[in-house]
Amino acid sequence: METPYIKSLKEKYAASIKKAIAKENAKLNNIYKEFSLSIFEETQNNEVLKEMLLSHTKINESFQKLLTAFKQSNQAQNLESKL
C-alpha cells in the first residue's frame, strides 16, 4: 500500500529520476561504443582475432552489426565534414 506521502514524492522526483536514468544510459552507450570501436580497430590488425570472431555464429552476427554501424557512422562523419 502506497501512502499519499510516498506517492507525492514519486511524482515530485519523477523528472529527476528519468533524467538520471537517461544520463546512465548515455554513459553505458559511450562505454559500449568505445569497447566496440576498440574491438573493430583490433580486428583490422589481428587476423587471429578476426578469424575467431567470424567463426562463431552469434559473435559473427554481432560483429557484422558492429561493422555496419561503424560504416554508417563513418559515412555520416564524411558527409558532415564535406558540408
N, CA, C and O atoms as a GROMACS GRO file, in nm:
protein
  332
    1MET      N    1   0.085  -0.118   0.000
    1MET     CA    2   0.000   0.000   0.000
    1MET      C    3   0.089   0.124   0.000
    1MET      O    4   0.183   0.136   0.078
    2GLU      N    5   0.057   0.214  -0.089
    2GLU     CA    6   0.136   0.335  -0.104
    2GLU      C    7   0.067   0.452  -0.033
    2GLU      O    8  -0.050   0.481  -0.057
    3THR      N    9   0.142   0.517   0.054
    3THR     CA   10   0.085   0.630   0.127
    3THR      C   11   0.082   0.753   0.037
    3THR      O   12   0.156   0.759  -0.061
    4PRO      N   13  -0.002   0.850   0.069
    4PRO     CA   14  -0.005   0.974  -0.010
    4PRO      C   15   0.131   1.044  -0.012
    4PRO      O   16   0.167   1.106  -0.112
    5TYR      N   17   0.204   1.035   0.097
    5TYR     CA   18   0.336   1.098   0.103
    5TYR      C   19   0.432   1.034   0.003
    5TYR      O   20   0.502   1.104  -0.071
    6ILE      N   21   0.435   0.903   0.002
    6ILE     CA   22   0.523   0.830  -0.092
    6ILE      C   23   0.481   0.861  -0.235
    6ILE      O   24   0.566   0.883  -0.322
    7LYS      N   25   0.353   0.864  -0.259
    7LYS     CA   26   0.302   0.894  -0.393
    7LYS      C   27   0.344   1.034  -0.437
    7LYS      O   28   0.384   1.054  -0.552
    8SER      N   29   0.335   1.131  -0.346
    8SER     CA   30   0.374   1.268  -0.381
    8SER      C   31   0.525   1.278  -0.407
    8SER      O   32   0.568   1.353  -0.495
    9LEU      N   33   0.605   1.204  -0.330
    9LEU     CA   34   0.750   1.203  -0.354
    9LEU      C   35   0.783   1.145  -0.492
    9LEU      O   36   0.868   1.198  -0.563
   10LYS      N   37   0.716   1.037  -0.527
   10LYS     CA   38   0.739   0.976  -0.659
   10LYS      C   39   0.706   1.074  -0.770
   10LYS      O   40   0.780   1.087  -0.867
   11GLU      N   41   0.593   1.143  -0.755
   11GLU     CA   42   0.553   1.241  -0.856
   11GLU      C   43   0.650   1.358  -0.861
   11GLU      O   44   0.685   1.407  -0.969
   12LYS      N   45   0.693   1.403  -0.743
   12LYS     CA   46   0.782   1.518  -0.735
   12LYS      C   47   0.917   1.491  -0.801
   12LYS      O   48   0.973   1.578  -0.867
   13TYR      N   49   0.969   1.370  -0.783
   13TYR     CA   50   1.102   1.338  -0.833
   13TYR      C   51   1.102   1.255  -0.961
   13TYR      O   52   1.208   1.206  -1.002
   14ALA      N   53   0.987   1.239  -1.024
   14ALA     CA   54   0.978   1.158  -1.146
   14ALA      C   55   1.069   1.212  -1.256
   14ALA      O   56   1.138   1.135  -1.323
   15ALA      N   57   1.069   1.342  -1.276
   15ALA     CA   58   1.152   1.402  -1.381
   15ALA      C   59   1.300   1.383  -1.351
   15ALA      O   60   1.379   1.354  -1.441
   16SER      N   61   1.338   1.399  -1.225
   16SER     CA   62   1.479   1.380  -1.186
   16SER      C   63   1.523   1.235  -1.207
   16SER      O   64   1.635   1.209  -1.251
   17ILE      N   65   1.434   1.143  -1.176
   17ILE     CA   66   1.465   1.002  -1.194
   17ILE      C   67   1.482   0.970  -1.343
   17ILE      O   68   1.576   0.900  -1.381
   18LYS      N   69   1.391   1.021  -1.426
   18LYS     CA   70   1.402   0.999  -1.571
   18LYS      C   71   1.531   1.057  -1.626
   18LYS      O   72   1.597   0.995  -1.710
   19LYS      N   73   1.568   1.175  -1.578
   19LYS     CA   74   1.692   1.240  -1.623
   19LYS      C   75   1.814   1.158  -1.581
   19LYS      O   76   1.907   1.141  -1.660
   20ALA      N   77   1.814   1.107  -1.459
   20ALA     CA   78   1.925   1.025  -1.410
   20ALA      C   79   1.937   0.895  -1.489
   20ALA      O   80   2.047   0.851  -1.521
   21ILE      N   81   1.824   0.834  -1.520
   21ILE     CA   82   1.824   0.711  -1.599
   21ILE      C   83   1.879   0.738  -1.738
   21ILE      O   84   1.959   0.661  -1.790
   22ALA      N   85   1.836   0.848  -1.800
   22ALA     CA   86   1.885   0.884  -1.933
   22ALA      C   87   2.036   0.908  -1.931
   22ALA      O   88   2.107   0.869  -2.023
   23LYS      N   89   2.083   0.974  -1.825
   23LYS     CA   90   2.227   1.002  -1.812
   23LYS      C   91   2.306   0.872  -1.800
   23LYS      O   92   2.411   0.857  -1.862
   24GLU      N   93   2.257   0.778  -1.720
   24GLU     CA   94   2.325   0.650  -1.705
   24GLU      C   95   2.323   0.570  -1.835
   24GLU      O   96   2.422   0.506  -1.870
   25ASN      N   97   2.211   0.575  -1.907
   25ASN     CA   98   2.203   0.505  -2.035
   25ASN      C   99   2.302   0.564  -2.135
   25ASN      O  100   2.365   0.489  -2.210
   26ALA      N  101   2.315   0.695  -2.136
   26ALA     CA  102   2.411   0.760  -2.226
   26ALA      C  103   2.553   0.718  -2.190
   26ALA      O  104   2.636   0.693  -2.279
   27LYS      N  105   2.582   0.710  -2.060
   27LYS     CA  106   2.715   0.669  -2.016
   27LYS      C  107   2.744   0.525  -2.060
   27LYS      O  108   2.853   0.495  -2.108
   28LEU      N  109   2.645   0.436  -2.044
   28LEU     CA  110   2.663   0.298  -2.086
   28LEU      C  111   2.680   0.288  -2.238
   28LEU      O  112   2.760   0.208  -2.286
   29ASN      N  113   2.605   0.368  -2.312
   29ASN     CA  114   2.619   0.368  -2.458
   29ASN      C  115   2.758   0.412  -2.500
   29ASN      O  116   2.815   0.355  -2.593
   30ASN      N  117   2.814   0.512  -2.432
   30ASN     CA  118   2.951   0.556  -2.462
   30ASN      C  119   3.053   0.446  -2.434
   30ASN      O  120   3.145   0.425  -2.512
   31ILE      N  121   3.035   0.378  -2.323
   31ILE     CA  122   3.126   0.268  -2.288
   31ILE      C  123   3.116   0.159  -2.395
   31ILE      O  124   3.218   0.105  -2.439
   32TYR      N  125   2.994   0.126  -2.435
   32TYR     CA  126   2.974   0.024  -2.538
   32TYR      C  127   3.038   0.066  -2.670
   32TYR      O  128   3.103  -0.015  -2.736
   33LYS      N  129   3.020   0.192  -2.707
   33LYS     CA  130   3.080   0.242  -2.832
   33LYS      C  131   3.232   0.233  -2.828
   33LYS      O  132   3.295   0.190  -2.924
   34GLU      N  133   3.291   0.274  -2.716
   34GLU     CA  134   3.437   0.269  -2.703
   34GLU      C  135   3.487   0.125  -2.710
   34GLU      O  136   3.588   0.096  -2.775
   35PHE      N  137   3.417   0.036  -2.642
   35PHE     CA  138   3.454  -0.105  -2.643
   35PHE      C  139   3.442  -0.163  -2.784
   35PHE      O  140   3.531  -0.233  -2.831
   36SER      N  141   3.331  -0.134  -2.849
   36SER     CA  142   3.308  -0.183  -2.984
   36SER      C  143   3.412  -0.130  -3.081
   36SER      O  144   3.463  -0.205  -3.165
   37LEU      N  145   3.442  -0.003  -3.070
   37LEU     CA  146   3.541   0.057  -3.159
   37LEU      C  147   3.679  -0.005  -3.137
   37LEU      O  148   3.753  -0.028  -3.233
   38SER      N  149   3.714  -0.032  -3.012
   38SER     CA  150   3.844  -0.094  -2.986
   38SER      C  151   3.850  -0.235  -3.044
   38SER      O  152   3.953  -0.276  -3.096
   39ILE      N  153   3.740  -0.310  -3.035
   39ILE     CA  154   3.735  -0.443  -3.097
   39ILE      C  155   3.749  -0.430  -3.248
   39ILE      O  156   3.826  -0.503  -3.310
   40PHE      N  157   3.675  -0.337  -3.306
   40PHE     CA  158   3.681  -0.317  -3.451
   40PHE      C  159   3.823  -0.284  -3.495
   40PHE      O  160   3.874  -0.342  -3.590
   41GLU      N  161   3.887  -0.190  -3.427
   41GLU     CA  162   4.023  -0.150  -3.463
   41GLU      C  163   4.122  -0.264  -3.447
   41GLU      O  164   4.212  -0.282  -3.529
   42GLU      N  165   4.106  -0.342  -3.340
   42GLU     CA  166   4.198  -0.453  -3.317
   42GLU      C  167   4.182  -0.561  -3.424
   42GLU      O  168   4.281  -0.621  -3.465
   43THR      N  169   4.060  -0.586  -3.469
   43THR     CA  170   4.040  -0.689  -3.572
   43THR      C  171   4.098  -0.648  -3.706
   43THR      O  172   4.127  -0.733  -3.790
   44GLN      N  173   4.117  -0.519  -3.728
   44GLN     CA  174   4.177  -0.474  -3.853
   44GLN      C  175   4.324  -0.514  -3.861
   44GLN      O  176   4.379  -0.530  -3.970
   45ASN      N  177   4.388  -0.529  -3.745
   45ASN     CA  178   4.531  -0.560  -3.739
   45ASN      C  179   4.562  -0.701  -3.690
   45ASN      O  180   4.677  -0.745  -3.694
   46ASN      N  181   4.460  -0.773  -3.645
   46ASN     CA  182   4.484  -0.902  -3.582
   46ASN      C  183   4.399  -1.009  -3.652
   46ASN      O  184   4.280  -1.022  -3.625
   47GLU      N  185   4.461  -1.084  -3.740
   47GLU     CA  186   4.390  -1.186  -3.818
   47GLU      C  187   4.336  -1.299  -3.731
   47GLU      O  188   4.229  -1.352  -3.758
   48VAL      N  189   4.409  -1.335  -3.626
   48VAL     CA  190   4.364  -1.442  -3.537
   48VAL      C  191   4.233  -1.402  -3.469
   48VAL      O  192   4.139  -1.481  -3.464
   49LEU      N  193   4.228  -1.281  -3.417
   49LEU     CA  194   4.106  -1.232  -3.352
   49LEU      C  195   3.992  -1.224  -3.453
   49LEU      O  196   3.879  -1.262  -3.423
   50LYS      N  197   4.022  -1.176  -3.572
   50LYS     CA  198   3.919  -1.164  -3.675
   50LYS      C  199   3.861  -1.301  -3.710
   50LYS      O  200   3.740  -1.316  -3.720
   51GLU      N  201   3.947  -1.400  -3.728
   51GLU     CA  202   3.901  -1.537  -3.759
   51GLU      C  203   3.817  -1.593  -3.645
   51GLU      O  204   3.715  -1.658  -3.668
   52MET      N  205   3.860  -1.567  -3.521
   52MET     CA  206   3.786  -1.615  -3.406
   52MET      C  207   3.647  -1.553  -3.401
   52MET      O  208   3.548  -1.623  -3.376
   53LEU      N  209   3.638  -1.424  -3.426
   53LEU     CA  210   3.508  -1.356  -3.425
   53LEU      C  211   3.418  -1.408  -3.536
   53LEU      O  212   3.298  -1.426  -3.516
   54LEU      N  213   3.474  -1.430  -3.652
   54LEU     CA  214   3.394  -1.472  -3.767
   54LEU      C  215   3.355  -1.620  -3.761
   54LEU      O  216   3.258  -1.660  -3.826
   55SER      N  217   3.427  -1.700  -3.685
   55SER     CA  218   3.399  -1.844  -3.681
   55SER      C  219   3.286  -1.882  -3.585
   55SER      O  220   3.237  -1.994  -3.592
   56HIS      N  221   3.244  -1.794  -3.498
   56HIS     CA  222   3.134  -1.821  -3.406
   56HIS      C  223   3.009  -1.748  -3.455
   56HIS      O  224   3.012  -1.626  -3.473
   57THR      N  225   2.902  -1.822  -3.475
   57THR     CA  226   2.781  -1.768  -3.538
   57THR      C  227   2.727  -1.644  -3.468
   57THR      O  228   2.710  -1.540  -3.531
   58LYS      N  229   2.700  -1.654  -3.339
   58LYS     CA  230   2.640  -1.541  -3.268
   58LYS      C  231   2.736  -1.422  -3.260
   58LYS      O  232   2.695  -1.307  -3.275
   59ILE      N  233   2.862  -1.451  -3.237
   59ILE     CA  234   2.961  -1.344  -3.230
   59ILE      C  235   2.973  -1.278  -3.367
   59ILE      O  236   2.982  -1.156  -3.377
   60ASN      N  237   2.973  -1.359  -3.472
   60ASN     CA  238   2.983  -1.306  -3.608
   60ASN      C  239   2.864  -1.216  -3.640
   60ASN      O  240   2.882  -1.110  -3.700
   61GLU      N  241   2.743  -1.258  -3.601
   61GLU     CA  242   2.625  -1.175  -3.626
   61GLU      C  243   2.640  -1.039  -3.558
   61GLU      O  244   2.613  -0.935  -3.619
   62SER      N  245   2.682  -1.040  -3.434
   62SER     CA  246   2.702  -0.915  -3.362
   62SER      C  247   2.813  -0.831  -3.424
   62SER      O  248   2.802  -0.709  -3.433
   63PHE      N  249   2.919  -0.898  -3.466
   63PHE     CA  250   3.031  -0.827  -3.527
   63PHE      C  251   2.988  -0.762  -3.659
   63PHE      O  252   3.029  -0.650  -3.689
   64GLN      N  253   2.906  -0.832  -3.736
   64GLN     CA  254   2.859  -0.775  -3.862
   64GLN      C  255   2.771  -0.652  -3.837
   64GLN      O  256   2.778  -0.554  -3.912
   65LYS      N  257   2.689  -0.657  -3.732
   65LYS     CA  258   2.609  -0.540  -3.694
   65LYS      C  259   2.701  -0.424  -3.655
   65LYS      O  260   2.676  -0.308  -3.690
   66LEU      N  261   2.806  -0.456  -3.583
   66LEU     CA  262   2.904  -0.355  -3.542
   66LEU      C  263   2.971  -0.294  -3.665
   66LEU      O  264   2.986  -0.172  -3.672
   67LEU      N  265   3.011  -0.378  -3.760
   67LEU     CA  266   3.073  -0.327  -3.882
   67LEU      C  267   2.978  -0.234  -3.957
   67LEU      O  268   3.018  -0.129  -4.005
   68THR      N  269   2.852  -0.274  -3.967
   68THR     CA  270   2.752  -0.192  -4.036
   68THR      C  271   2.736  -0.058  -3.967
   68THR      O  272   2.734   0.046  -4.032
   69ALA      N  273   2.724  -0.061  -3.834
   69ALA     CA  274   2.708   0.064  -3.759
   69ALA      C  275   2.831   0.152  -3.776
   69ALA      O  276   2.818   0.274  -3.790
   70PHE      N  277   2.949   0.092  -3.774
   70PHE     CA  278   3.071   0.170  -3.789
   70PHE      C  279   3.078   0.233  -3.927
   70PHE      O  280   3.114   0.350  -3.941
   71LYS      N  281   3.043   0.157  -4.030
   71LYS     CA  282   3.045   0.210  -4.167
   71LYS      C  283   2.945   0.324  -4.183
   71LYS      O  284   2.975   0.426  -4.245
   72GLN      N  285   2.824   0.307  -4.126
   72GLN     CA  286   2.724   0.413  -4.133
   72GLN      C  287   2.771   0.537  -4.060
   72GLN      O  288   2.750   0.649  -4.106
   73SER      N  289   2.834   0.518  -3.946
   73SER     CA  290   2.886   0.630  -3.868
   73SER      C  291   2.994   0.702  -3.947
   73SER      O  292   2.998   0.825  -3.949
   74ASN      N  293   3.082   0.626  -4.011
   74ASN     CA  294   3.188   0.685  -4.092
   74ASN      C  295   3.131   0.764  -4.209
   74ASN      O  296   3.179   0.873  -4.240
   75GLN      N  297   3.028   0.710  -4.273
   75GLN     CA  298   2.965   0.779  -4.386
   75GLN      C  299   2.902   0.910  -4.340
   75GLN      O  300   2.913   1.011  -4.408
   76ALA      N  301   2.837   0.907  -4.224
   76ALA     CA  302   2.775   1.028  -4.170
   76ALA      C  303   2.881   1.132  -4.137
   76ALA      O  304   2.862   1.251  -4.164
   77GLN      N  305   2.993   1.089  -4.080
   77GLN     CA  306   3.101   1.182  -4.046
   77GLN      C  307   3.163   1.240  -4.173
   77GLN      O  308   3.197   1.358  -4.176
   78ASN      N  309   3.177   1.158  -4.276
   78ASN     CA  310   3.232   1.207  -4.403
   78ASN      C  311   3.140   1.311  -4.465
   78ASN      O  312   3.187   1.411  -4.519
   79LEU      N  313   3.009   1.288  -4.458
   79LEU     CA  314   2.914   1.385  -4.512
   79LEU      C  315   2.921   1.516  -4.435
   79LEU      O  316   2.919   1.624  -4.494
   80GLU      N  317   2.928   1.506  -4.301
   80GLU     CA  318   2.935   1.626  -4.219
   80GLU      C  319   3.062   1.705  -4.248
   80GLU      O  320   3.060   1.828  -4.251
   81SER      N  321   3.172   1.636  -4.268
   81SER     CA  322   3.298   1.706  -4.293
   81SER      C  323   3.298   1.774  -4.430
   81SER      O  324   3.368   1.874  -4.449
   82LYS      N  325   3.222   1.722  -4.524
   82LYS     CA  326   3.214   1.782  -4.657
   82LYS      C  327   3.125   1.906  -4.658
   82LYS      O  328   3.140   1.994  -4.743
   83LEU      N  329   3.032   1.912  -4.562
   83LEU     CA  330   2.940   2.027  -4.558
   83LEU      C  331   3.002   2.145  -4.497
   83LEU      O  332   2.938   2.249  -4.486
   0.00000   0.00000   0.00000
